[in-house]
Amino acid sequence: MSLTFLTGPFATGSGQFDFGQLREHVRYWEPWPRRMRAVIAGEMVLDCRRGLLLYETATFPVHYFPLEDFSQELLVLPDSQEVRDERRWGLKVADTLIDDCVTRHPG
C-alpha cells in the first residue's frame, strides 16, 4: 500500500481524518531501520541501517540515507563550476561516473 496514491491516506481525494482536512501537500517521514545496501560494478557504495523514507503527496516514496553511510572515496562533486552544488554528488566506480545520484535533502 502506498500512503500517497489511490486510496492511501495522503492521496488526493482520499478519506477523512478525525482532525480536519489535510493541507494540499503533505510530507511524512518514517525511519527505515532495515539494512539497505547499494552495489555498483561489484563495489559497495552504500551500507546503511539509519535511513528515512519520505512520503509526499502525489509522489512515490523516496529513501534518504546519511551521507556518511556512502563510500566517501567514491563520492565526487560535479566537474562543471556552473553546476557545482554542495548538495549533489556523483559516484565514480572504476571507469564509470554516475552524475547527480546522491542528493542531500535541504531540510
Phi and psi restraints in degrees (range 20) as a CNS / XPLOR table:
assign (resid 1 and name C) (resid 2 and name N)
       (resid 2 and name CA) (resid 2 and name C) 1.0 -102.2 20.0 2
assign (resid 2 and name N) (resid 2 and name CA)
       (resid 2 and name C) (resid 3 and name N) 1.0 141.6 20.0 2
assign (resid 2 and name C) (resid 3 and name N)
       (resid 3 and name CA) (resid 3 and name C) 1.0 -77.5 20.0 2
assign (resid 3 and name N) (resid 3 and name CA)
       (resid 3 and name C) (resid 4 and name N) 1.0 -18.0 20.0 2
assign (resid 3 and name C) (resid 4 and name N)
       (resid 4 and name CA) (resid 4 and name C) 1.0 -113.1 20.0 2
assign (resid 4 and name N) (resid 4 and name CA)
       (resid 4 and name C) (resid 5 and name N) 1.0 -2.0 20.0 2
assign (resid 4 and name C) (resid 5 and name N)
       (resid 5 and name CA) (resid 5 and name C) 1.0 -125.3 20.0 2
assign (resid 5 and name N) (resid 5 and name CA)
       (resid 5 and name C) (resid 6 and name N) 1.0 160.9 20.0 2
assign (resid 5 and name C) (resid 6 and name N)
       (resid 6 and name CA) (resid 6 and name C) 1.0 51.3 20.0 2
assign (resid 6 and name N) (resid 6 and name CA)
       (resid 6 and name C) (resid 7 and name N) 1.0 -111.3 20.0 2
assign (resid 6 and name C) (resid 7 and name N)
       (resid 7 and name CA) (resid 7 and name C) 1.0 -100.2 20.0 2
assign (resid 7 and name N) (resid 7 and name CA)
       (resid 7 and name C) (resid 8 and name N) 1.0 10.0 20.0 2
assign (resid 7 and name C) (resid 8 and name N)
       (resid 8 and name CA) (resid 8 and name C) 1.0 -61.5 20.0 2
assign (resid 8 and name N) (resid 8 and name CA)
       (resid 8 and name C) (resid 9 and name N) 1.0 154.5 20.0 2
assign (resid 8 and name C) (resid 9 and name N)
       (resid 9 and name CA) (resid 9 and name C) 1.0 -62.7 20.0 2
assign (resid 9 and name N) (resid 9 and name CA)
       (resid 9 and name C) (resid 10 and name N) 1.0 -24.6 20.0 2
assign (resid 9 and name C) (resid 10 and name N)
       (resid 10 and name CA) (resid 10 and name C) 1.0 -103.1 20.0 2
assign (resid 10 and name N) (resid 10 and name CA)
       (resid 10 and name C) (resid 11 and name N) 1.0 8.6 20.0 2
assign (resid 10 and name C) (resid 11 and name N)
       (resid 11 and name CA) (resid 11 and name C) 1.0 -74.9 20.0 2
assign (resid 11 and name N) (resid 11 and name CA)
       (resid 11 and name C) (resid 12 and name N) 1.0 153.3 20.0 2
assign (resid 11 and name C) (resid 12 and name N)
       (resid 12 and name CA) (resid 12 and name C) 1.0 -64.1 20.0 2
assign (resid 12 and name N) (resid 12 and name CA)
       (resid 12 and name C) (resid 13 and name N) 1.0 130.3 20.0 2
assign (resid 12 and name C) (resid 13 and name N)
       (resid 13 and name CA) (resid 13 and name C) 1.0 75.2 20.0 2
assign (resid 13 and name N) (resid 13 and name CA)
       (resid 13 and name C) (resid 14 and name N) 1.0 21.6 20.0 2
assign (resid 13 and name C) (resid 14 and name N)
       (resid 14 and name CA) (resid 14 and name C) 1.0 -82.6 20.0 2
assign (resid 14 and name N) (resid 14 and name CA)
       (resid 14 and name C) (resid 15 and name N) 1.0 -166.6 20.0 2
assign (resid 14 and name C) (resid 15 and name N)
       (resid 15 and name CA) (resid 15 and name C) 1.0 -64.1 20.0 2
assign (resid 15 and name N) (resid 15 and name CA)
       (resid 15 and name C) (resid 16 and name N) 1.0 -161.2 20.0 2
assign (resid 15 and name C) (resid 16 and name N)
       (resid 16 and name CA) (resid 16 and name C) 1.0 -117.2 20.0 2
assign (resid 16 and name N) (resid 16 and name CA)
       (resid 16 and name C) (resid 17 and name N) 1.0 144.3 20.0 2
assign (resid 16 and name C) (resid 17 and name N)
       (resid 17 and name CA) (resid 17 and name C) 1.0 -98.0 20.0 2
assign (resid 17 and name N) (resid 17 and name CA)
       (resid 17 and name C) (resid 18 and name N) 1.0 160.0 20.0 2
assign (resid 17 and name C) (resid 18 and name N)
       (resid 18 and name CA) (resid 18 and name C) 1.0 -85.7 20.0 2
assign (resid 18 and name N) (resid 18 and name CA)
       (resid 18 and name C) (resid 19 and name N) 1.0 4.3 20.0 2
assign (resid 18 and name C) (resid 19 and name N)
       (resid 19 and name CA) (resid 19 and name C) 1.0 -115.0 20.0 2
assign (resid 19 and name N) (resid 19 and name CA)
       (resid 19 and name C) (resid 20 and name N) 1.0 19.8 20.0 2
assign (resid 19 and name C) (resid 20 and name N)
       (resid 20 and name CA) (resid 20 and name C) 1.0 100.1 20.0 2
assign (resid 20 and name N) (resid 20 and name CA)
       (resid 20 and name C) (resid 21 and name N) 1.0 -174.4 20.0 2
assign (resid 20 and name C) (resid 21 and name N)
       (resid 21 and name CA) (resid 21 and name C) 1.0 -74.1 20.0 2
assign (resid 21 and name N) (resid 21 and name CA)
       (resid 21 and name C) (resid 22 and name N) 1.0 143.5 20.0 2
assign (resid 21 and name C) (resid 22 and name N)
       (resid 22 and name CA) (resid 22 and name C) 1.0 -78.4 20.0 2
assign (resid 22 and name N) (resid 22 and name CA)
       (resid 22 and name C) (resid 23 and name N) 1.0 155.6 20.0 2
assign (resid 22 and name C) (resid 23 and name N)
       (resid 23 and name CA) (resid 23 and name C) 1.0 -64.2 20.0 2
assign (resid 23 and name N) (resid 23 and name CA)
       (resid 23 and name C) (resid 24 and name N) 1.0 165.0 20.0 2
assign (resid 23 and name C) (resid 24 and name N)
       (resid 24 and name CA) (resid 24 and name C) 1.0 -64.0 20.0 2
assign (resid 24 and name N) (resid 24 and name CA)
       (resid 24 and name C) (resid 25 and name N) 1.0 -34.5 20.0 2
assign (resid 24 and name C) (resid 25 and name N)
       (resid 25 and name CA) (resid 25 and name C) 1.0 -122.1 20.0 2
assign (resid 25 and name N) (resid 25 and name CA)
       (resid 25 and name C) (resid 26 and name N) 1.0 123.5 20.0 2
assign (resid 25 and name C) (resid 26 and name N)
       (resid 26 and name CA) (resid 26 and name C) 1.0 -124.7 20.0 2
assign (resid 26 and name N) (resid 26 and name CA)
       (resid 26 and name C) (resid 27 and name N) 1.0 140.8 20.0 2
assign (resid 26 and name C) (resid 27 and name N)
       (resid 27 and name CA) (resid 27 and name C) 1.0 -118.3 20.0 2
assign (resid 27 and name N) (resid 27 and name CA)
       (resid 27 and name C) (resid 28 and name N) 1.0 139.9 20.0 2
assign (resid 27 and name C) (resid 28 and name N)
       (resid 28 and name CA) (resid 28 and name C) 1.0 -136.3 20.0 2
assign (resid 28 and name N) (resid 28 and name CA)
       (resid 28 and name C) (resid 29 and name N) 1.0 116.7 20.0 2
assign (resid 28 and name C) (resid 29 and name N)
       (resid 29 and name CA) (resid 29 and name C) 1.0 -95.8 20.0 2
assign (resid 29 and name N) (resid 29 and name CA)
       (resid 29 and name C) (resid 30 and name N) 1.0 142.3 20.0 2
assign (resid 29 and name C) (resid 30 and name N)
       (resid 30 and name CA) (resid 30 and name C) 1.0 -139.8 20.0 2
assign (resid 30 and name N) (resid 30 and name CA)
       (resid 30 and name C) (resid 31 and name N) 1.0 133.5 20.0 2
assign (resid 30 and name C) (resid 31 and name N)
       (resid 31 and name CA) (resid 31 and name C) 1.0 -60.1 20.0 2
assign (resid 31 and name N) (resid 31 and name CA)
       (resid 31 and name C) (resid 32 and name N) 1.0 144.4 20.0 2
assign (resid 31 and name C) (resid 32 and name N)
       (resid 32 and name CA) (resid 32 and name C) 1.0 -121.8 20.0 2
assign (resid 32 and name N) (resid 32 and name CA)
       (resid 32 and name C) (resid 33 and name N) 1.0 81.9 20.0 2
assign (resid 32 and name C) (resid 33 and name N)
       (resid 33 and name CA) (resid 33 and name C) 1.0 -78.0 20.0 2
assign (resid 33 and name N) (resid 33 and name CA)
       (resid 33 and name C) (resid 34 and name N) 1.0 -6.4 20.0 2
assign (resid 33 and name C) (resid 34 and name N)
       (resid 34 and name CA) (resid 34 and name C) 1.0 -69.0 20.0 2
assign (resid 34 and name N) (resid 34 and name CA)
       (resid 34 and name C) (resid 35 and name N) 1.0 149.5 20.0 2
assign (resid 34 and name C) (resid 35 and name N)
       (resid 35 and name CA) (resid 35 and name C) 1.0 -72.1 20.0 2
assign (resid 35 and name N) (resid 35 and name CA)
       (resid 35 and name C) (resid 36 and name N) 1.0 130.4 20.0 2
assign (resid 35 and name C) (resid 36 and name N)
       (resid 36 and name CA) (resid 36 and name C) 1.0 -123.8 20.0 2
assign (resid 36 and name N) (resid 36 and name CA)
       (resid 36 and name C) (resid 37 and name N) 1.0 128.2 20.0 2
assign (resid 36 and name C) (resid 37 and name N)
       (resid 37 and name CA) (resid 37 and name C) 1.0 -124.1 20.0 2
assign (resid 37 and name N) (resid 37 and name CA)
       (resid 37 and name C) (resid 38 and name N) 1.0 147.0 20.0 2
assign (resid 37 and name C) (resid 38 and name N)
       (resid 38 and name CA) (resid 38 and name C) 1.0 -129.6 20.0 2
assign (resid 38 and name N) (resid 38 and name CA)
       (resid 38 and name C) (resid 39 and name N) 1.0 130.4 20.0 2
assign (resid 38 and name C) (resid 39 and name N)
       (resid 39 and name CA) (resid 39 and name C) 1.0 -124.8 20.0 2
assign (resid 39 and name N) (resid 39 and name CA)
       (resid 39 and name C) (resid 40 and name N) 1.0 129.5 20.0 2
assign (resid 39 and name C) (resid 40 and name N)
       (resid 40 and name CA) (resid 40 and name C) 1.0 -125.0 20.0 2
assign (resid 40 and name N) (resid 40 and name CA)
       (resid 40 and name C) (resid 41 and name N) 1.0 125.6 20.0 2
assign (resid 40 and name C) (resid 41 and name N)
       (resid 41 and name CA) (resid 41 and name C) 1.0 50.3 20.0 2
assign (resid 41 and name N) (resid 41 and name CA)
       (resid 41 and name C) (resid 42 and name N) 1.0 41.0 20.0 2
assign (resid 41 and name C) (resid 42 and name N)
       (resid 42 and name CA) (resid 42 and name C) 1.0 78.9 20.0 2
assign (resid 42 and name N) (resid 42 and name CA)
       (resid 42 and name C) (resid 43 and name N) 1.0 0.6 20.0 2
assign (resid 42 and name C) (resid 43 and name N)
       (resid 43 and name CA) (resid 43 and name C) 1.0 -105.9 20.0 2
assign (resid 43 and name N) (resid 43 and name CA)
       (resid 43 and name C) (resid 44 and name N) 1.0 128.3 20.0 2
assign (resid 43 and name C) (resid 44 and name N)
       (resid 44 and name CA) (resid 44 and name C) 1.0 -73.3 20.0 2
assign (resid 44 and name N) (resid 44 and name CA)
       (resid 44 and name C) (resid 45 and name N) 1.0 116.8 20.0 2
assign (resid 44 and name C) (resid 45 and name N)
       (resid 45 and name CA) (resid 45 and name C) 1.0 -104.6 20.0 2
assign (resid 45 and name N) (resid 45 and name CA)
       (resid 45 and name C) (resid 46 and name N) 1.0 -17.3 20.0 2
assign (resid 45 and name C) (resid 46 and name N)
       (resid 46 and name CA) (resid 46 and name C) 1.0 -148.5 20.0 2
assign (resid 46 and name N) (resid 46 and name CA)
       (resid 46 and name C) (resid 47 and name N) 1.0 134.5 20.0 2
assign (resid 46 and name C) (resid 47 and name N)
       (resid 47 and name CA) (resid 47 and name C) 1.0 -143.0 20.0 2
assign (resid 47 and name N) (resid 47 and name CA)
       (resid 47 and name C) (resid 48 and name N) 1.0 108.3 20.0 2
assign (resid 47 and name C) (resid 48 and name N)
       (resid 48 and name CA) (resid 48 and name C) 1.0 -143.1 20.0 2
assign (resid 48 and name N) (resid 48 and name CA)
       (resid 48 and name C) (resid 49 and name N) 1.0 142.6 20.0 2
assign (resid 48 and name C) (resid 49 and name N)
       (resid 49 and name CA) (resid 49 and name C) 1.0 -124.6 20.0 2
assign (resid 49 and name N) (resid 49 and name CA)
       (resid 49 and name C) (resid 50 and name N) 1.0 11.8 20.0 2
assign (resid 49 and name C) (resid 50 and name N)
       (resid 50 and name CA) (resid 50 and name C) 1.0 -122.3 20.0 2
assign (resid 50 and name N) (resid 50 and name CA)
       (resid 50 and name C) (resid 51 and name N) 1.0 29.6 20.0 2
assign (resid 50 and name C) (resid 51 and name N)
       (resid 51 and name CA) (resid 51 and name C) 1.0 -76.5 20.0 2
assign (resid 51 and name N) (resid 51 and name CA)
       (resid 51 and name C) (resid 52 and name N) 1.0 169.7 20.0 2
assign (resid 51 and name C) (resid 52 and name N)
       (resid 52 and name CA) (resid 52 and name C) 1.0 -126.0 20.0 2
assign (resid 52 and name N) (resid 52 and name CA)
       (resid 52 and name C) (resid 53 and name N) 1.0 149.6 20.0 2
assign (resid 52 and name C) (resid 53 and name N)
       (resid 53 and name CA) (resid 53 and name C) 1.0 -116.8 20.0 2
assign (resid 53 and name N) (resid 53 and name CA)
       (resid 53 and name C) (resid 54 and name N) 1.0 124.8 20.0 2
assign (resid 53 and name C) (resid 54 and name N)
       (resid 54 and name CA) (resid 54 and name C) 1.0 -107.3 20.0 2
assign (resid 54 and name N) (resid 54 and name CA)
       (resid 54 and name C) (resid 55 and name N) 1.0 124.9 20.0 2
assign (resid 54 and name C) (resid 55 and name N)
       (resid 55 and name CA) (resid 55 and name C) 1.0 -105.8 20.0 2
assign (resid 55 and name N) (resid 55 and name CA)
       (resid 55 and name C) (resid 56 and name N) 1.0 130.0 20.0 2
assign (resid 55 and name C) (resid 56 and name N)
       (resid 56 and name CA) (resid 56 and name C) 1.0 -128.0 20.0 2
assign (resid 56 and name N) (resid 56 and name CA)
       (resid 56 and name C) (resid 57 and name N) 1.0 149.4 20.0 2
assign (resid 56 and name C) (resid 57 and name N)
       (resid 57 and name CA) (resid 57 and name C) 1.0 -52.0 20.0 2
assign (resid 57 and name N) (resid 57 and name CA)
       (resid 57 and name C) (resid 58 and name N) 1.0 129.8 20.0 2
assign (resid 57 and name C) (resid 58 and name N)
       (resid 58 and name CA) (resid 58 and name C) 1.0 62.0 20.0 2
assign (resid 58 and name N) (resid 58 and name CA)
       (resid 58 and name C) (resid 59 and name N) 1.0 25.1 20.0 2
assign (resid 58 and name C) (resid 59 and name N)
       (resid 59 and name CA) (resid 59 and name C) 1.0 -134.1 20.0 2
assign (resid 59 and name N) (resid 59 and name CA)
       (resid 59 and name C) (resid 60 and name N) 1.0 162.5 20.0 2
assign (resid 59 and name C) (resid 60 and name N)
       (resid 60 and name CA) (resid 60 and name C) 1.0 -75.4 20.0 2
assign (resid 60 and name N) (resid 60 and name CA)
       (resid 60 and name C) (resid 61 and name N) 1.0 153.1 20.0 2
assign (resid 60 and name C) (resid 61 and name N)
       (resid 61 and name CA) (resid 61 and name C) 1.0 -60.1 20.0 2
assign (resid 61 and name N) (resid 61 and name CA)
       (resid 61 and name C) (resid 62 and name N) 1.0 147.5 20.0 2
assign (resid 61 and name C) (resid 62 and name N)
       (resid 62 and name CA) (resid 62 and name C) 1.0 -127.8 20.0 2
assign (resid 62 and name N) (resid 62 and name CA)
       (resid 62 and name C) (resid 63 and name N) 1.0 134.2 20.0 2
assign (resid 62 and name C) (resid 63 and name N)
       (resid 63 and name CA) (resid 63 and name C) 1.0 -86.5 20.0 2
assign (resid 63 and name N) (resid 63 and name CA)
       (resid 63 and name C) (resid 64 and name N) 1.0 141.8 20.0 2
assign (resid 63 and name C) (resid 64 and name N)
       (resid 64 and name CA) (resid 64 and name C) 1.0 -126.8 20.0 2
assign (resid 64 and name N) (resid 64 and name CA)
       (resid 64 and name C) (resid 65 and name N) 1.0 139.6 20.0 2
assign (resid 64 and name C) (resid 65 and name N)
       (resid 65 and name CA) (resid 65 and name C) 1.0 -132.2 20.0 2
assign (resid 65 and name N) (resid 65 and name CA)
       (resid 65 and name C) (resid 66 and name N) 1.0 148.4 20.0 2
assign (resid 65 and name C) (resid 66 and name N)
       (resid 66 and name CA) (resid 66 and name C) 1.0 -59.8 20.0 2
assign (resid 66 and name N) (resid 66 and name CA)
       (resid 66 and name C) (resid 67 and name N) 1.0 138.8 20.0 2
assign (resid 66 and name C) (resid 67 and name N)
       (resid 67 and name CA) (resid 67 and name C) 1.0 -58.3 20.0 2
assign (resid 67 and name N) (resid 67 and name CA)
       (resid 67 and name C) (resid 68 and name N) 1.0 -32.8 20.0 2
assign (resid 67 and name C) (resid 68 and name N)
       (resid 68 and name CA) (resid 68 and name C) 1.0 -64.2 20.0 2
assign (resid 68 and name N) (resid 68 and name CA)
       (resid 68 and name C) (resid 69 and name N) 1.0 -19.2 20.0 2
assign (resid 68 and name C) (resid 69 and name N)
       (resid 69 and name CA) (resid 69 and name C) 1.0 -85.5 20.0 2
assign (resid 69 and name N) (resid 69 and name CA)
       (resid 69 and name C) (resid 70 and name N) 1.0 -4.1 20.0 2
assign (resid 69 and name C) (resid 70 and name N)
       (resid 70 and name CA) (resid 70 and name C) 1.0 -88.2 20.0 2
assign (resid 70 and name N) (resid 70 and name CA)
       (resid 70 and name C) (resid 71 and name N) 1.0 150.7 20.0 2
assign (resid 70 and name C) (resid 71 and name N)
       (resid 71 and name CA) (resid 71 and name C) 1.0 -65.4 20.0 2
assign (resid 71 and name N) (resid 71 and name CA)
       (resid 71 and name C) (resid 72 and name N) 1.0 106.9 20.0 2
assign (resid 71 and name C) (resid 72 and name N)
       (resid 72 and name CA) (resid 72 and name C) 1.0 -60.0 20.0 2
assign (resid 72 and name N) (resid 72 and name CA)
       (resid 72 and name C) (resid 73 and name N) 1.0 -34.1 20.0 2
assign (resid 72 and name C) (resid 73 and name N)
       (resid 73 and name CA) (resid 73 and name C) 1.0 -71.2 20.0 2
assign (resid 73 and name N) (resid 73 and name CA)
       (resid 73 and name C) (resid 74 and name N) 1.0 -13.0 20.0 2
assign (resid 73 and name C) (resid 74 and name N)
       (resid 74 and name CA) (resid 74 and name C) 1.0 -98.3 20.0 2
assign (resid 74 and name N) (resid 74 and name CA)
       (resid 74 and name C) (resid 75 and name N) 1.0 -13.1 20.0 2
assign (resid 74 and name C) (resid 75 and name N)
       (resid 75 and name CA) (resid 75 and name C) 1.0 -76.2 20.0 2
assign (resid 75 and name N) (resid 75 and name CA)
       (resid 75 and name C) (resid 76 and name N) 1.0 134.7 20.0 2
assign (resid 75 and name C) (resid 76 and name N)
       (resid 76 and name CA) (resid 76 and name C) 1.0 -135.8 20.0 2
assign (resid 76 and name N) (resid 76 and name CA)
       (resid 76 and name C) (resid 77 and name N) 1.0 142.7 20.0 2
assign (resid 76 and name C) (resid 77 and name N)
       (resid 77 and name CA) (resid 77 and name C) 1.0 -80.3 20.0 2
assign (resid 77 and name N) (resid 77 and name CA)
       (resid 77 and name C) (resid 78 and name N) 1.0 155.4 20.0 2
assign (resid 77 and name C) (resid 78 and name N)
       (resid 78 and name CA) (resid 78 and name C) 1.0 -58.4 20.0 2
assign (resid 78 and name N) (resid 78 and name CA)
       (resid 78 and name C) (resid 79 and name N) 1.0 145.8 20.0 2
assign (resid 78 and name C) (resid 79 and name N)
       (resid 79 and name CA) (resid 79 and name C) 1.0 -69.5 20.0 2
assign (resid 79 and name N) (resid 79 and name CA)
       (resid 79 and name C) (resid 80 and name N) 1.0 -42.0 20.0 2
assign (resid 79 and name C) (resid 80 and name N)
       (resid 80 and name CA) (resid 80 and name C) 1.0 -69.9 20.0 2
assign (resid 80 and name N) (resid 80 and name CA)
       (resid 80 and name C) (resid 81 and name N) 1.0 130.2 20.0 2
assign (resid 80 and name C) (resid 81 and name N)
       (resid 81 and name CA) (resid 81 and name C) 1.0 -64.8 20.0 2
assign (resid 81 and name N) (resid 81 and name CA)
       (resid 81 and name C) (resid 82 and name N) 1.0 -28.2 20.0 2
assign (resid 81 and name C) (resid 82 and name N)
       (resid 82 and name CA) (resid 82 and name C) 1.0 -67.2 20.0 2
assign (resid 82 and name N) (resid 82 and name CA)
       (resid 82 and name C) (resid 83 and name N) 1.0 -32.9 20.0 2
assign (resid 82 and name C) (resid 83 and name N)
       (resid 83 and name CA) (resid 83 and name C) 1.0 -107.7 20.0 2
assign (resid 83 and name N) (resid 83 and name CA)
       (resid 83 and name C) (resid 84 and name N) 1.0 6.7 20.0 2
assign (resid 83 and name C) (resid 84 and name N)
       (resid 84 and name CA) (resid 84 and name C) 1.0 -62.5 20.0 2
assign (resid 84 and name N) (resid 84 and name CA)
       (resid 84 and name C) (resid 85 and name N) 1.0 117.7 20.0 2
assign (resid 84 and name C) (resid 85 and name N)
       (resid 85 and name CA) (resid 85 and name C) 1.0 -140.1 20.0 2
assign (resid 85 and name N) (resid 85 and name CA)
       (resid 85 and name C) (resid 86 and name N) 1.0 121.8 20.0 2
assign (resid 85 and name C) (resid 86 and name N)
       (resid 86 and name CA) (resid 86 and name C) 1.0 -67.9 20.0 2
assign (resid 86 and name N) (resid 86 and name CA)
       (resid 86 and name C) (resid 87 and name N) 1.0 -2.8 20.0 2
assign (resid 86 and name C) (resid 87 and name N)
       (resid 87 and name CA) (resid 87 and name C) 1.0 -101.5 20.0 2
assign (resid 87 and name N) (resid 87 and name CA)
       (resid 87 and name C) (resid 88 and name N) 1.0 -3.8 20.0 2
assign (resid 87 and name C) (resid 88 and name N)
       (resid 88 and name CA) (resid 88 and name C) 1.0 -130.4 20.0 2
assign (resid 88 and name N) (resid 88 and name CA)
       (resid 88 and name C) (resid 89 and name N) 1.0 138.7 20.0 2
assign (resid 88 and name C) (resid 89 and name N)
       (resid 89 and name CA) (resid 89 and name C) 1.0 -134.9 20.0 2
assign (resid 89 and name N) (resid 89 and name CA)
       (resid 89 and name C) (resid 90 and name N) 1.0 162.0 20.0 2
assign (resid 89 and name C) (resid 90 and name N)
       (resid 90 and name CA) (resid 90 and name C) 1.0 -110.5 20.0 2
assign (resid 90 and name N) (resid 90 and name CA)
       (resid 90 and name C) (resid 91 and name N) 1.0 176.5 20.0 2
assign (resid 90 and name C) (resid 91 and name N)
       (resid 91 and name CA) (resid 91 and name C) 1.0 -124.3 20.0 2
assign (resid 91 and name N) (resid 91 and name CA)
       (resid 91 and name C) (resid 92 and name N) 1.0 133.1 20.0 2
assign (resid 91 and name C) (resid 92 and name N)
       (resid 92 and name CA) (resid 92 and name C) 1.0 -115.2 20.0 2
assign (resid 92 and name N) (resid 92 and name CA)
       (resid 92 and name C) (resid 93 and name N) 1.0 114.5 20.0 2
assign (resid 92 and name C) (resid 93 and name N)
       (resid 93 and name CA) (resid 93 and name C) 1.0 -123.6 20.0 2
assign (resid 93 and name N) (resid 93 and name CA)
       (resid 93 and name C) (resid 94 and name N) 1.0 120.0 20.0 2
assign (resid 93 and name C) (resid 94 and name N)
       (resid 94 and name CA) (resid 94 and name C) 1.0 54.0 20.0 2
assign (resid 94 and name N) (resid 94 and name CA)
       (resid 94 and name C) (resid 95 and name N) 1.0 -122.3 20.0 2
assign (resid 94 and name C) (resid 95 and name N)
       (resid 95 and name CA) (resid 95 and name C) 1.0 -98.5 20.0 2
assign (resid 95 and name N) (resid 95 and name CA)
       (resid 95 and name C) (resid 96 and name N) 1.0 10.0 20.0 2
assign (resid 95 and name C) (resid 96 and name N)
       (resid 96 and name CA) (resid 96 and name C) 1.0 -104.0 20.0 2
assign (resid 96 and name N) (resid 96 and name CA)
       (resid 96 and name C) (resid 97 and name N) 1.0 126.9 20.0 2
assign (resid 96 and name C) (resid 97 and name N)
       (resid 97 and name CA) (resid 97 and name C) 1.0 -112.2 20.0 2
assign (resid 97 and name N) (resid 97 and name CA)
       (resid 97 and name C) (resid 98 and name N) 1.0 124.5 20.0 2
assign (resid 97 and name C) (resid 98 and name N)
       (resid 98 and name CA) (resid 98 and name C) 1.0 -110.6 20.0 2
assign (resid 98 and name N) (resid 98 and name CA)
       (resid 98 and name C) (resid 99 and name N) 1.0 106.5 20.0 2
assign (resid 98 and name C) (resid 99 and name N)
       (resid 99 and name CA) (resid 99 and name C) 1.0 -75.0 20.0 2
assign (resid 99 and name N) (resid 99 and name CA)
       (resid 99 and name C) (resid 100 and name N) 1.0 147.9 20.0 2
assign (resid 99 and name C) (resid 100 and name N)
       (resid 100 and name CA) (resid 100 and name C) 1.0 47.6 20.0 2
assign (resid 100 and name N) (resid 100 and name CA)
       (resid 100 and name C) (resid 101 and name N) 1.0 44.0 20.0 2
assign (resid 100 and name C) (resid 101 and name N)
       (resid 101 and name CA) (resid 101 and name C) 1.0 -102.2 20.0 2
assign (resid 101 and name N) (resid 101 and name CA)
       (resid 101 and name C) (resid 102 and name N) 1.0 -6.9 20.0 2
assign (resid 101 and name C) (resid 102 and name N)
       (resid 102 and name CA) (resid 102 and name C) 1.0 -125.2 20.0 2
assign (resid 102 and name N) (resid 102 and name CA)
       (resid 102 and name C) (resid 103 and name N) 1.0 122.5 20.0 2
assign (resid 102 and name C) (resid 103 and name N)
       (resid 103 and name CA) (resid 103 and name C) 1.0 -128.7 20.0 2
assign (resid 103 and name N) (resid 103 and name CA)
       (resid 103 and name C) (resid 104 and name N) 1.0 131.3 20.0 2
assign (resid 103 and name C) (resid 104 and name N)
       (resid 104 and name CA) (resid 104 and name C) 1.0 -85.8 20.0 2
assign (resid 104 and name N) (resid 104 and name CA)
       (resid 104 and name C) (resid 105 and name N) 1.0 129.0 20.0 2
assign (resid 104 and name C) (resid 105 and name N)
       (resid 105 and name CA) (resid 105 and name C) 1.0 -66.5 20.0 2
assign (resid 105 and name N) (resid 105 and name CA)
       (resid 105 and name C) (resid 106 and name N) 1.0 136.0 20.0 2
assign (resid 105 and name C) (resid 106 and name N)
       (resid 106 and name CA) (resid 106 and name C) 1.0 -63.9 20.0 2
assign (resid 106 and name N) (resid 106 and name CA)
       (resid 106 and name C) (resid 107 and name N) 1.0 -20.0 20.0 2
